[in-house]
């Protein structure tokens, strides 16, 4: 299962103006309170809130990294396993998923019952423009190609040319919130597919045709994920002033600010969740 991001063609021009640095942890909910040495609780997943959100506004959460099956995003924003409604009262989360999956009978109905929504531009626009606020659209910004990089210990994010979500936030005046899910890449291992290998070239060639990537992965006992803690940290919001027709300079400025806040969020919390001090995000 993969979530997706609006096509780059739909979002070449992107824009922004905002405020709000990331703060200290103000709320944590998880199935267990027993803390491990790395700072995570003993049973995954875990959801951490670092700042308050205003339920009278709509928000676009940028989820990183994509991982193989975005388990952290599904657990935190499609279920109450980590107590989303207690941490964020007055909000309704919607995890965005590639439109392809909504064309499959039966499976489509199952994912819709779980609260998943198409990541098509029209669907995102509908959520972000809802009157009264309280809507949270959750987008795995790196998209399906980032799933091919999802291996234990990997810190590579596809973000530099992913600007469509920023443009949408500007068009609808929705606040942007960076979200980093520590441990997301550690729950599965992939068949080696380094850039330039025949497997990676085949995966990348099929992606535009199928509109999804095909990571060859395994966990313990086949498809079951490894026993790894997933700790999802929700950063502070970046306030966005509505601009119905944002220019490229606006989009680029807001995108740069978003990347800065995402990097700051990761650096501030990585030691708490077991990432060595000398390891940093690799932005591509």
N, C-alpha and C positions, 0 to 999 in steps of 0.2 A: 504494500500500500504506500502510495506516495502522495504528498500534498504538492501544491504547485504555486507558481507565481505568475502574474499576468505577463503575456508575451512582451519582449523588449520593444517590438514595434508599436505596441499600444502605449508605451511609456517612455519614448525616447526623450521627451521634454519633461524634466521634473524640477521641483522648486521648494523653498521653505523659509520660514522664520519661526524661531522657537526659543523656549527657555526651560530650565529645570534640570539640574544635575542629579546624578544618582545619589541616593541617600543610604543610610545604614539600614540593616535588616530590621523591619518593624513587625514582621509576622511570618510564621512558619507553620505549616500544617502537613502532617504525614501520618501514615498508619502506625508508626512507632515513635517513641521519644528517646529511645536508646541511641546515643550518639557514638559514632565510630571515630577512630583517630583522624580520619580525613575531614571530619566536620559534617558528614552526612549522617542521617539516621540509619539504623540497622536494616530497615526494610524500605525498598524503593517503591514508588517514587516519592519525591518530596517537593513541595511548592513553597517558595520563599518570596515574600513581598518586601520591597525595600522602600516604598513610598505610597502615600494615599492617592487614590484616584477619585475624581468627581463623577458620581453616577448620573449627573445631568448632561454629561458629554459622551460622545462616542469615541472609541479608541481602536487603533490598528496596532496589534502586537506583532513585532517582527521576531519570529522564532528561529533560533540558531543553536546548534547546527541541524540540518535536516535529518541526519541519521539514516538508517536503512528503512525503518518503518515508523519514524516519528513517534515512538512509543511514549516519550515524555509529554509531547503535545496532546496525544490522545488521552492519556491517563489524567492529565491535569485539567484539560479544557473540554473533554467530552464526557467525563464521569465526575463523581464526587469523591473519588478515591483519596484525593488530597485536600478536600474541603474548600474548593474554589469559592462557593457561595458564602462561606464563613469569612474567608479572607477578603473577598471583594463583594460585599453585600450590595444589592441593587444592580448587578451586572449580569448579562447573559452572554456567555462565550460562544463563538462559532468558529470551529476549526475549518479552514479552507482546504479543499482537496481538488486535484486535477479533474477537469470536466469529463475526461475519458471514463472515469469510474461510474459516472451517473448514467452511462448508456448501457450498463450491464443489468439486465432484469434480475430481480430478487436481491442481488448484491447491492444495487442502488437503493432499494427500500431499507435494507439493513443499515447502511451507512447514514441514511437520512434520519432514521430513528435514533441514531447515536448523536445526532446534532451536527453532522458534517454538512458543509455547504460548498457548492462549486466555487472554484477560484477564478471563474470567468469575471472579466471586468465589470459586467453588469450586476453580478451578484454582490461583489464587494461594494460597488457604488450604492446599491440598495441598502446594505447594512449601515454604511457610514453616514448615510443621509437620513436615517430614521429619526423622526422628531422625538423629543423627550429624552434622548440619550440612553445610556445604560447598555449599549451594544459594543461587544468586543469581537472584532474580526482577527483571527489568529492565522498568520501566513508564514509558512516555512520559506523564507526569502530565497535561500539557495537553490530551491527547486530540485527537479529530478537528477540533474547532472551532479549536484553536490552529494547525492546519495552514493555515487560511485566512489567518493572519497571517504566514506564512513567506515573507518577501521579503528580498532582500539588505539587510543592515544592520539588520533588525528585531530588537528586543530585548524584545518584548512576550511575557509568559508568563501563561497562565491557571492561577492557583494559589490565589487567595484562597478560592474555594469548593470546591476539590478536596481533600477531606479523607478520602475513602474509603480511600485507601492508608495513611493514618496510622492509621486505626482497625484495619485489618488487621494492621499491624505491632504494635500494642498487643495485639491478641487472641492473637497467636502469639509475642510476645516477640522479633520479628525486628528486627535493627538497621537503621536507616534510613541511606542514604548518598546525599547529593546529588551529581548528576553534571551538569556543564555541557559542552555540545559547541559549542565556538567554530567558527564557519563553517558550522554546520548549515543556517542559513537562506540561505546565499549560493550554494548549488549550483544553484538553480532560480529563475526569475522567474515571477511570476504575472500573468495578465490583471488589470488594475486592478479591485479590488473593495472600495473603501473602505466602512466602515460606513454603512448607509443607501442604498447603491446598489442598483439592481435585481438585480444579480448576487449581491451579498452576501445580500440578503433571500431570494433563491431558494435559495442554498446553505444558509442557516441553516434555512429552512423544510423542506428535504428531509432535513436531517441526522437529526431524530428518526424519520423514516419509514424511512430506509435504514440507520440506525445508523452512518453514516460520512459524511464531508464530501466534496465534489467540487471540489477546487482545480483551476483551469484553469492549467496551468503549462507551461513550456518551458525547455530549456537550450540548449546549443549543438547545432546540427544536430537540433533537435526534442527528443526525450526524453533525449538524452545530457546529463549534468550539466555545468555550467560548470567550468573548471579552478580550483577553489577548495579551499583546505586545510581539512580538518576535524580539529580538535584536541580530543579528548574528555578532560576532566579529571575524575577520580574523587576526590571529597572524602573527608574523614575520617568514620568512622561515628558515628552518634548511638546510643548504647546505649539499648535500650528494655526496661523491665521488663514482663514478661507480665502482662496484665490481661484475663482472659477476657471480661469485660463492662465495658469502659471507659465512663466517663461523658463527657458533652459537655465538661466542664471539662478532663478529661484530654486529650481529642482536640484541643481548641483550644490547650492549652498546648504539646503536642508539635508541632502544626502550626506554631505561631508560632516555635518553636525551629528547626524544619526550614527555614522561609522565611528566618530569620536566617542560618543556616549556608549556605544556597544563595546568598544575596546576598553573604555574606562570601567564599565561594569565587569567585564571579564577579569581585568587586572586587579580590581578591588576584592574580588571574591575567590580567585583561583586557589590561593593558599588554603583557604577554608575547606575547599573540596578536593584537595589532593593533587593539584597541578603544581609541578616544580616551578620555582621562581624564575628559572632561566628559559621557560617555555612561554611563547607568545602566540597570538593568533596569526595565521598566515592568510592574508586577504588577497583573493584573486578575482 
